Amino acid sequence: MSGGVDSSVAAALLLEQGYEVIGVTMQIWPQPDKEGTCCSLSAVEDARRVATKLGIPYYVLNFQDLFAQEVIADFCAEYQRGRTPNPCIRCNEKIKFSALLHRARELDAAYLATGHYVRAKKQGDRYLLYAARDSHKDQSYVLYGLRQEQLRRLLFPLGELHKTQTRALAEKYGLAVAQKAESQEICFVPDNDYRAFLRGRIRQRPGEIVDTAGKVLGRHQGIANFTIGQRRNLGLGDMGRRYFVVEVDPALNRVIVGQKTDLYRSGLLAADLNFIPFSELTSSLSVQAQIRYNAPRTPAVIFPQDSQVRVDFASPQAAVTPGQAVVFYQGELVVGGGTIMKAL
């Protein structure tokens, strides 16, 4: 229970369906005063208030040390490598659906339920994952890493609902969070300023900003300040042309910039793979690929390549970003995904 409307309604729906429900909030960030995030003091109080209204036991579970080790340290290290991480996917993998799921079993819970907008169904001997009915709220992109042993113990009560229906149910149940605004920020980054967050945590080396021909255009204060597709805050001044970051080269400590057309790539290599309908990709497969959260899905063919997967897009895609996830779909079915290692 994050203190938001989604997880609150998920708990209420499960009660209505006859489940015995325990509410839990993860304490994951040691500065719990950031208003509106999933781990602030106000969020904990909102969740506690909902639990009291629903008449269910409520606990706050401390995962601060594990979160710092598995999510925050990884976030910093990825930027230092010139990559752009997705900490929500990392949190889902290492904290929410690993450590918290294990703690739920210790509490003798049969299932862990969340307010994610996604659908899980058992078909034959496997559990499958599908996009939510509400395409504007679908969160399947950040859940591609779920494995069979996790899916069999997870419930997603909101997968068939639209957000407007969720808020209407919250009003019906008399929940004070019915109209609570959503937070889109990274929960542990103050003011959503990741560059300021990184400055106090990683060493950065100045280096060159060059164009695609290798011509030096300027200097940077650290590659962690740049991500593929970025066009603001490049520190190049008015050069009469609009530049975009097209590549970050950690080996040479360089940032390469170019024109918008230089952002397009025909494919990518992905690693750290997980597939849901089957355990391993053994031959080519036609899919729709999504290369960042909220990006449109594009037709592609994926090929096994040693321990990685090569993705060939039907048409070139802009700003393929190492460190981000690429997720594969067939219609609403989540085929799987992995971490982008290299644009091709």
C-alpha positions as CSV (number, residue, x, y, z in Angstrom):
1,M,0.0,0.0,0.0
2,S,1.7,3.1,-1.3
3,G,-0.9,5.5,0.2
4,G,-2.3,6.2,-3.3
5,V,-5.7,5.4,-4.7
6,D,-4.7,2.4,-6.8
7,S,-3.3,0.1,-4.0
8,S,-6.0,1.3,-1.7
9,V,-8.8,0.2,-4.1
10,A,-6.9,-3.0,-4.8
11,A,-7.1,-3.9,-1.0
12,A,-10.8,-3.0,-0.9
13,L,-11.6,-5.1,-4.0
14,L,-9.8,-8.1,-2.5
15,L,-11.8,-7.7,0.8
16,E,-15.0,-7.6,-1.2
17,Q,-14.0,-10.8,-3.0
18,G,-13.6,-12.6,0.3
19,Y,-9.8,-12.5,0.8
20,E,-8.2,-12.0,4.2
21,V,-6.1,-8.9,3.6
22,I,-3.0,-7.4,5.4
23,G,-1.8,-4.0,4.3
24,V,1.9,-3.3,4.1
25,T,4.0,-0.3,3.1
26,M,7.7,-0.6,2.2
27,Q,10.0,1.8,3.9
28,I,12.7,2.1,1.3
29,W,14.2,5.6,1.4
30,P,15.8,7.1,4.5
31,Q,14.4,10.5,3.9
32,P,10.6,9.9,4.3
33,D,9.6,13.5,4.1
34,K,9.3,14.0,0.3
35,E,5.7,14.9,-0.1
36,G,3.6,12.8,-2.5
37,T,6.0,10.0,-3.0
38,C,5.3,6.3,-2.2
39,C,7.6,6.4,0.9
40,S,6.9,9.8,2.4
41,L,5.5,10.2,5.9
42,S,2.2,11.5,4.5
43,A,2.0,8.4,2.2
44,V,2.4,6.1,5.2
45,E,-0.3,8.0,7.1
46,D,-2.6,7.8,4.1
47,A,-2.1,4.1,3.8
48,R,-2.6,3.6,7.5
49,R,-5.8,5.7,7.3
50,V,-7.1,3.5,4.4
51,A,-6.3,0.3,6.3
52,T,-8.2,1.6,9.4
53,K,-11.2,2.4,7.2
54,L,-11.1,-1.1,5.6
55,G,-10.5,-2.7,9.0
56,I,-7.4,-4.6,8.0
57,P,-4.0,-5.0,9.9
58,Y,-1.3,-2.7,8.6
59,Y,2.5,-2.8,8.8
60,V,5.4,-0.8,7.6
61,L,8.3,-3.0,6.6
62,N,11.9,-1.6,6.5
63,F,13.8,-2.3,3.3
64,Q,16.1,0.8,3.4
65,D,19.4,-1.0,3.4
66,L,18.5,-3.4,0.6
67,F,17.0,-0.6,-1.4
68,A,20.2,1.5,-1.0
69,Q,22.3,-1.5,-2.1
70,E,20.2,-2.8,-5.0
71,V,18.5,0.2,-6.4
72,I,20.3,3.5,-5.5
73,A,23.8,2.1,-5.8
74,D,22.9,0.5,-9.2
75,F,21.3,3.8,-10.3
76,C,24.5,5.7,-9.6
77,A,26.7,3.1,-11.2
78,E,24.7,2.9,-14.4
79,Y,25.0,6.6,-14.9
80,Q,28.7,6.5,-14.2
81,R,28.9,3.9,-17.0
82,G,27.2,6.3,-19.4
83,R,23.9,4.3,-19.3
84,T,20.4,5.5,-18.4
85,P,18.8,3.1,-15.8
86,N,15.1,2.6,-15.0
87,P,15.1,2.3,-11.1
88,C,11.4,1.3,-11.0
89,I,12.2,-1.9,-12.9
90,R,15.1,-2.5,-10.7
91,C,13.0,-2.0,-7.6
92,N,10.3,-4.4,-8.9
93,E,13.0,-7.0,-9.6
94,K,15.0,-6.8,-6.4
95,I,12.7,-5.3,-3.8
96,K,8.9,-5.5,-4.4
97,F,8.6,-8.9,-6.1
98,S,11.6,-10.5,-4.5
99,A,12.3,-9.3,-0.9
100,L,8.7,-8.2,-0.2
101,L,7.2,-11.3,-1.7
102,H,9.5,-13.4,0.5
103,R,8.4,-11.4,3.5
104,A,4.8,-11.9,2.5
105,R,5.4,-15.7,2.6
106,E,6.9,-15.3,6.1
107,L,3.7,-13.6,7.2
108,D,1.9,-16.7,5.9
109,A,0.3,-14.8,3.0
110,A,-0.8,-16.9,0.0
111,Y,-0.4,-13.9,-2.4
112,L,1.1,-10.5,-2.8
113,A,-1.2,-8.0,-4.4
114,T,-0.4,-4.6,-5.8
115,G,-2.2,-1.7,-7.5
116,H,-0.4,-2.1,-10.8
117,Y,-2.5,-1.9,-14.0
118,V,-1.6,-5.2,-15.6
119,R,-3.3,-8.6,-16.0
120,A,-1.9,-12.1,-15.1
121,K,-3.6,-15.3,-16.2
122,K,-2.8,-19.0,-16.0
123,Q,-3.0,-20.8,-19.3
124,G,-2.0,-24.4,-19.3
125,D,1.1,-24.9,-17.1
126,R,2.3,-21.3,-17.3
127,Y,1.3,-17.9,-16.0
128,L,1.1,-15.2,-18.6
129,L,1.2,-11.5,-18.3
130,Y,-1.0,-9.1,-20.4
131,A,-1.3,-5.3,-20.7
132,A,-4.0,-3.6,-18.7
133,R,-7.4,-2.8,-20.2
134,D,-6.6,0.9,-19.6
135,S,-3.9,1.5,-22.2
136,H,-3.1,4.9,-20.7
137,K,-2.3,3.4,-17.3
138,D,-0.8,0.1,-18.5
139,Q,2.3,-0.8,-16.4
140,S,3.3,-4.0,-18.0
141,Y,6.5,-2.4,-19.4
142,V,8.0,-2.3,-15.9
143,L,6.9,-5.8,-15.0
144,Y,8.4,-7.8,-17.9
145,G,10.9,-9.3,-15.5
146,L,8.3,-11.3,-13.5
147,R,9.1,-15.0,-13.5
148,Q,6.8,-18.0,-13.1
149,E,7.5,-18.5,-9.4
150,Q,6.5,-14.9,-8.8
151,L,3.5,-14.7,-11.1
152,R,1.8,-17.7,-9.4
153,R,1.8,-15.7,-6.1
154,L,0.8,-12.3,-7.4
155,L,-2.6,-10.6,-7.8
156,F,-3.3,-7.5,-9.8
157,P,-6.9,-6.5,-9.0
158,L,-7.0,-3.4,-11.2
159,G,-5.9,-5.0,-14.5
160,E,-9.4,-5.0,-15.9
161,L,-10.3,-1.4,-14.7
162,H,-9.8,2.0,-16.1
163,K,-8.5,4.7,-13.8
164,T,-11.8,6.5,-13.8
165,Q,-13.4,3.3,-12.5
166,T,-10.8,3.0,-9.8
167,R,-11.4,6.5,-8.5
168,A,-15.2,5.9,-8.6
169,L,-14.7,2.7,-6.5
170,A,-12.6,4.7,-4.0
171,E,-15.5,7.1,-3.6
172,K,-17.9,4.3,-3.2
173,Y,-15.7,2.7,-0.5
174,G,-15.4,6.1,1.2
175,L,-11.6,6.2,0.9
176,A,-10.0,9.6,1.6
177,V,-7.4,9.1,-1.2
178,A,-10.1,8.9,-3.9
179,Q,-8.9,12.0,-5.7
180,K,-5.3,12.0,-4.6
181,A,-2.9,13.1,-7.3
182,E,-0.4,10.7,-8.8
183,S,3.4,11.0,-8.5
184,Q,5.5,10.5,-11.6
185,E,8.8,11.2,-10.1
186,I,11.6,8.9,-9.0
187,C,10.8,8.4,-5.3
188,F,14.4,8.9,-4.0
189,V,15.5,11.8,-6.1
190,P,14.7,15.2,-4.5
191,D,12.9,17.6,-6.9
192,N,13.3,15.0,-9.7
193,D,16.8,16.4,-10.3
194,Y,18.9,13.3,-10.8
195,R,22.0,15.3,-11.8
196,A,22.1,17.0,-8.4
197,F,21.4,13.7,-6.7
198,L,24.4,12.1,-8.6
199,R,26.8,14.9,-7.9
200,G,27.2,14.0,-4.3
201,R,27.5,10.3,-4.9
202,I,29.7,9.5,-7.9
203,R,33.1,10.8,-9.2
204,Q,32.8,12.5,-12.6
205,R,35.5,13.4,-15.0
206,P,35.4,16.3,-17.5
207,G,35.7,15.4,-21.1
208,E,34.9,16.4,-24.7
209,I,31.7,16.9,-26.5
210,V,32.2,16.0,-30.2
211,D,30.0,15.8,-33.3
212,T,29.5,12.6,-35.3
213,A,32.6,13.4,-37.3
214,G,34.7,13.7,-34.2
215,K,35.1,17.5,-34.2
216,V,35.4,18.9,-30.7
217,L,32.5,21.3,-30.0
218,G,32.8,21.8,-26.2
219,R,33.5,20.2,-22.8
220,H,31.3,18.4,-20.3
221,Q,31.7,17.9,-16.6
222,G,30.8,14.2,-16.6
223,I,29.0,11.8,-18.8
224,A,26.4,11.0,-16.1
225,N,24.8,14.4,-17.0
226,F,23.7,13.2,-20.4
227,T,21.3,10.7,-21.9
228,I,20.5,9.7,-25.5
229,G,18.1,12.1,-27.2
230,Q,18.8,15.0,-24.8
231,R,18.8,18.4,-26.4
232,R,18.8,20.8,-23.5
233,N,21.6,21.7,-21.1
234,L,24.3,20.5,-23.5
235,G,26.6,23.5,-22.6
236,L,27.3,24.3,-26.3
237,G,25.8,27.8,-26.3
238,D,24.3,29.1,-29.6
239,M,26.0,27.3,-32.4
240,G,23.3,28.0,-34.9
241,R,22.2,24.3,-35.0
242,R,20.1,22.2,-32.7
243,Y,22.1,19.3,-31.4
244,F,21.0,16.1,-29.7
245,V,23.0,13.6,-27.7
246,V,23.3,10.6,-30.0
247,E,25.8,8.5,-28.1
248,V,27.7,8.4,-24.7
249,D,31.1,6.8,-24.9
250,P,32.4,5.9,-21.4
251,A,35.6,4.4,-22.8
252,L,36.7,7.8,-24.2
253,N,34.7,9.8,-21.7
254,R,33.0,11.5,-24.6
255,V,29.5,12.8,-25.4
256,I,28.7,12.6,-29.1
257,V,26.1,15.0,-30.5
258,G,24.4,15.2,-33.9
259,Q,21.2,16.2,-35.7
260,K,17.8,14.7,-35.1
261,T,18.2,12.3,-38.0
262,D,21.4,10.9,-36.3
263,L,19.3,9.6,-33.4
264,Y,17.7,6.8,-35.5
265,R,18.8,3.2,-35.2
266,S,17.8,0.0,-37.0
267,G,18.1,-2.3,-34.0
268,L,19.6,-3.1,-30.7
269,L,21.2,-5.8,-28.6
270,A,19.6,-6.7,-25.3
271,A,20.8,-8.9,-22.3
272,D,19.5,-9.9,-18.9
273,L,16.5,-11.4,-20.6
274,N,13.3,-12.8,-19.3
275,F,10.6,-14.5,-21.3
276,I,7.2,-15.3,-19.9
277,P,5.3,-17.6,-22.3
278,F,8.4,-19.8,-22.7
279,S,11.7,-20.1,-20.8
280,E,14.1,-19.4,-23.7
281,L,14.1,-17.8,-27.2
282,T,15.3,-20.5,-29.6
283,S,14.4,-19.0,-33.0
284,S,13.4,-15.7,-34.5
285,L,10.1,-14.2,-33.4
286,S,7.9,-11.4,-34.7
287,V,6.9,-9.0,-31.9
288,Q,6.1,-5.4,-31.1
289,A,9.0,-3.8,-29.2
290,Q,8.8,-0.9,-26.7
291,I,12.1,0.8,-26.0
292,R,11.1,3.1,-23.1
293,Y,8.2,3.7,-20.8
294,N,5.2,5.3,-22.6
295,A,6.9,4.9,-26.0
296,P,4.8,3.5,-28.8
297,R,5.4,-0.2,-29.7
298,T,6.9,-0.8,-33.1
299,P,7.0,-4.0,-35.2
300,A,10.3,-5.9,-34.9
301,V,11.9,-9.3,-35.2
302,I,14.0,-10.7,-32.3
303,F,16.7,-13.2,-32.8
304,P,18.7,-15.3,-30.2
305,Q,22.3,-14.3,-30.2
306,D,24.4,-16.2,-27.6
307,S,23.2,-15.0,-24.2
308,Q,21.6,-11.9,-25.8
309,V,18.8,-11.0,-28.2
310,R,19.2,-8.9,-31.4
311,V,16.2,-6.7,-32.2
312,D,15.6,-5.6,-35.8
313,F,13.1,-2.9,-36.1
314,A,10.7,-2.7,-39.1
315,S,11.6,1.0,-39.3
316,P,14.4,2.9,-37.5
317,Q,13.7,4.1,-34.0
318,A,14.9,7.3,-32.3
319,A,17.0,7.4,-29.1
320,V,17.7,3.7,-28.4
321,T,19.2,4.1,-25.0
322,P,21.6,1.6,-23.3
323,G,20.4,0.9,-19.7
324,Q,16.7,1.2,-20.5
325,A,14.5,-1.8,-21.0
326,V,13.2,-3.1,-24.3
327,V,9.9,-5.1,-23.8
328,F,8.4,-7.4,-26.4
329,Y,4.7,-7.8,-27.0
330,Q,2.4,-9.8,-29.2
331,G,-0.8,-7.9,-29.0
332,E,-1.6,-7.5,-25.3
333,L,0.6,-10.5,-24.4
334,V,3.9,-9.6,-22.7
335,V,6.5,-11.9,-24.4
336,G,9.3,-10.7,-22.2
337,G,12.2,-8.2,-22.4
338,G,15.7,-7.3,-21.4
339,T,18.1,-4.4,-20.8
340,I,19.4,-2.5,-23.9
341,M,23.1,-3.0,-24.1
342,K,23.9,-1.4,-27.5
343,A,22.1,0.4,-30.3
344,L,22.8,-1.0,-33.8
